[in-house]
Amino acid sequence: MKFFSQKLLIWYDRYKRDLPWRRTKDPYHIWVSEVMLQQTTVNAVIPYYKRWFKTYPTVFDLAQAPLQQVLKSWQGLGYYNRARNLHKAASMVVCDYQGQWPQDYQTVRRLPGFGPYTAGSVLSIAFDQPLVIIDANIRRVVMRLMAIKAHADTRQDKTIEKFLRKIFPLTRAGDFNQALMELGALVCRNKEPLCNLCPLKKFCKAYTKGWQEIIPTPKKKIIQDIHAAIAIIQRQGRYFLQKRPSRGLLADLWEFPGGKLNHKESQKEALSRELKEELGVDLKNAHYLFDVTHFYTQFRVKLSVWQCILKKYPPTDPRHQWVSFKGFSNYPMPSGSAKIVDRIRTHLTNAAKTI
């Protein structure tokens, strides 16, 4: 078992990627990187990570920032509850621990957004605590090492944790955890694993049996199609935006009015109904502009965007705002709405060139 961990760490020291969060032991930096990397690829995270620490260089800066600004900084990474929890946890670290990162596992687990994985990652990487962590990459690596023919989900985690405790090194806990994740990302990949490059292939039961391509058992992914009609409402060069509720999907983000089409409902009918339900206003006329498609984990959403003229304007209050085009940069939006803004920007740019 000691030889196993040595082989893995030697491989990691030689082949690990030079990532910005690996150049520090600051728990704040490590925490932010781990949260950003959840459900997001490394290449997508790097520019967000760099911008984040220009805006919020310390946990004090994050704690003091307005939530809307934090959500705007997060825009494009998705799963916005992660950003809200970052903001809440930063406030707790500043208020309860004077900005000093707690090193007790149970204390860290009480911070918002800190499940076993995030707590174990931060404490093992920043403070070298010998804590086992399991993410998708580690789960896949160990399932192949043990030749576990099953879906890769949390039902396997007790077996995986027991295995990892047997091979866990006495030192370099953080590097060991990162090495397992790195092996899963670069070599023991979900599809087409590069077994000839793996430092652990002599320990791997799946490789010995020729099962590496069928472990874990693939899941059938069901994607639901959603069609929504979106209203662009303008007045005196400003655009109407509404804020989503503070609980639920995409909480506290700003979007254009509209919603999904009901069964056998036309786009104009959906626009008319949604505007009446959401804002209490009546649609006078609508002109089709363009479609935008956006993918979520289990949904493929087609947004049909319409320029709308109303019989009366909707209200202005803290949840309903008229925003200039430049002002969009101050409002955190879901990715679909951000794509609509980009299309409007392109349209305005082309119109200016024509003039």
Long-range contacts (C-beta under 8 A, 24 or more apart in sequence): 1-166, 1-167, 2-169, 4-167, 4-200, 4-203, 5-167, 5-168, 5-169, 5-176, 6-169, 7-199, 7-200, 8-176, 8-179, 8-180, 8-183, 8-199, 8-200, 9-169, 9-172, 9-175, 9-176, 9-179, 10-199, 11-179, 11-183, 11-199, 12-175, 12-178, 12-179, 12-182, 12-183, 13-175, 15-182, 15-186, 16-178, 16-179, 16-182, 17-42, 17-182, 17-186, 19-46, 20-46, 20-49, 20-50, 21-49, 22-178, 25-125, 25-126, 25-127, 26-126, 27-101, 27-122, 27-123, 27-126, 27-127, 28-58, 28-59, 28-101, 29-53, 30-121, 30-122, 30-125, 30-126, 31-86, 31-89, 31-118, 31-122, 32-86, 34-117, 34-118, 34-121, 34-122, 35-82, 35-85, 35-86, 35-113, 35-118, 36-77, 36-82, 38-79, 38-82, 38-118, 39-78, 39-79, 39-297, 40-77, 40-78, 42-185, 44-77, 45-77, 48-73, 48-74, 48-76, 48-77, 58-99, 59-90, 59-93, 59-94, 59-99, 60-94, 60-99, 62-86, 62-87, 62-90, 63-87, 63-90, 63-91, 63-93, 63-94, 63-95, 67-252, 68-252, 68-330, 68-331, 68-332, 71-252, 71-253, 71-332, 72-329, 72-330, 72-331, 72-332, 74-332, 75-332, 75-333, 75-335, 75-338, 76-335, 76-338, 78-296, 78-335, 80-250, 80-251, 80-252, 80-253, 80-332, 81-113, 81-251, 82-113, 84-112, 84-251, 84-252, 85-112, 85-113, 86-113, 88-112, 88-113, 89-113, 89-114, 101-126, 103-127, 103-129, 105-129, 105-131, 120-177, 121-177, 124-173, 124-174, 124-177, 125-174, 125-177, 125-178, 126-174, 128-171, 128-172, 128-173, 128-174, 129-173, 130-168, 130-169, 130-170, 130-173, 131-173, 131-177, 132-161, 132-164, 132-165, 132-168, 132-177, 133-177, 134-160, 134-161, 134-164, 135-181, 136-184, 137-180, 137-181, 137-182, 137-183, 137-184, 137-185, 137-188, 138-164, 138-177, 138-180, 138-181, 138-184, 139-216, 140-184, 140-188, 140-190, 140-215, 140-216, 141-180, 141-183, 141-184, 141-188, 141-200, 142-180, 143-206, 143-215, 143-216, 144-188, 144-193, 144-204, 144-205, 144-206, 144-207, 144-211, 144-212, 144-215, 145-200, 145-203, 145-204, 145-205, 145-206, 146-205, 146-206, 147-205, 147-206, 147-208, 147-209, 147-211, 147-215, 148-215, 148-216, 149-211, 149-214, 149-215, 149-217, 150-216, 150-217, 151-216, 151-217, 151-219, 152-216, 152-217, 221-298, 222-298, 223-298, 223-299, 223-300, 224-298, 224-299, 224-300, 225-299, 225-300, 225-301, 225-302, 226-260, 226-299, 226-300, 226-301, 226-302, 227-260, 227-261, 227-301, 227-302, 227-304, 228-258, 228-259, 228-260, 228-261, 228-270, 228-301, 228-302, 228-303, 228-304, 229-258, 229-259, 229-261, 229-267, 229-268, 229-270, 229-271, 229-274, 229-303, 229-304, 229-306, 230-256, 230-257, 230-258, 230-303, 230-304, 230-305, 230-306, 230-340, 231-256, 231-257, 231-258, 231-271, 231-274, 231-275, 231-283, 231-286, 231-306, 231-308, 232-256, 232-289, 232-305, 232-306, 232-307, 232-308, 232-340, 232-344, 233-257, 233-308, 233-310, 233-313, 233-314, 234-307, 235-313, 235-322, 236-322, 237-324, 237-325, 238-322, 238-323, 238-324, 238-327, 239-322, 239-323, 239-324, 239-325, 239-328, 240-313, 240-314, 240-320, 240-321, 240-322, 240-323, 241-320, 241-321, 241-322, 241-323, 241-331, 242-278, 242-279, 242-319, 242-320, 242-321, 243-318, 243-319, 243-320, 243-321, 250-334, 252-332, 253-332, 253-333, 253-334, 253-337, 254-321, 254-331, 254-332, 254-333, 254-337, 255-333, 255-334, 255-336, 255-337, 256-305, 256-337, 256-340, 257-314, 258-303, 267-304, 267-306, 268-306, 271-306, 271-308, 275-308, 275-310, 275-314, 279-314, 279-315, 279-320, 280-314, 281-310, 281-311, 281-312, 281-313, 281-314, 282-310, 282-311, 282-312, 283-308, 283-309, 283-310, 283-311, 284-309, 284-310, 284-311, 285-309, 289-343, 289-347, 290-343, 292-336, 292-339, 292-340, 292-343, 294-335, 294-336, 294-339, 301-336, 303-336, 303-339, 303-340, 305-340, 305-343
